[in-house]
Amino acid sequence: MTMKTTLAALLTTVLSAPLMAATCNIDLEGNDAMQFNKTSIAVPASCKQFTVKLKHVGKLPKTAMGHNWVLTKAADAQATANDGIPAGPDKAYVKPGDARVIAHTKLIGGGESDAVSFDVAKLKAGETYAWFCSFPGHSTVMKGTLALAK
């Protein structure tokens, strides 16, 4: 009986292992009311790459209500957003070559989507990260936090 119990427990553990694997991506939505559907993201430290899939669930075009997703250290977020505005929509309101930007999606409009993957090794435990939409005027309300999880 003990052998059957041990075998059953081992089999259950082996079969459930894929269910316990880290989720190395997140689906995020932005809408015409200048809102993201999430305000925080926990990135498992066991992931090598992490992917953010952004979908604009609104109907307005990107010229009127464009959204993107930009990741920086929290301390750099506001300055990065401000510095990105002169870059314009063709550069997704992200200053070209800005070393403060860890990752960003392109600028999308209603019904569009984009994804970006970044190397989790760029994140440090204990550091506070912020993400935001850099379309002019959006970063003050369309924002969230990101942390490296154990």
KAZIKA-V399101 format. One record per run of one state. SS is the DSSP state (a for helix, b for strand, c for the rest). FROM is the first residue (numbers start at 0). TO is the last residue. If there is no record, write none. Layout:
BEGIN
ss=SS from=FROM to=TO
ss=SS from=FROM to=TO
END
This chain:
BEGIN
ss=c from=0 to=0
ss=a from=1 to=19
ss=c from=20 to=23
ss=b from=24 to=29
ss=c from=30 to=34
ss=b from=35 to=35
ss=c from=36 to=38
ss=b from=39 to=43
ss=c from=44 to=47
ss=b from=48 to=55
ss=c from=56 to=60
ss=a from=61 to=64
ss=c from=65 to=65
ss=b from=66 to=66
ss=c from=67 to=68
ss=b from=69 to=72
ss=a from=73 to=84
ss=c from=85 to=87
ss=a from=88 to=90
ss=c from=91 to=101
ss=b from=102 to=103
ss=c from=104 to=106
ss=b from=107 to=107
ss=c from=108 to=111
ss=b from=112 to=118
ss=a from=119 to=121
ss=c from=122 to=127
ss=b from=128 to=131
ss=c from=132 to=141
ss=b from=142 to=148
ss=c from=149 to=149
END
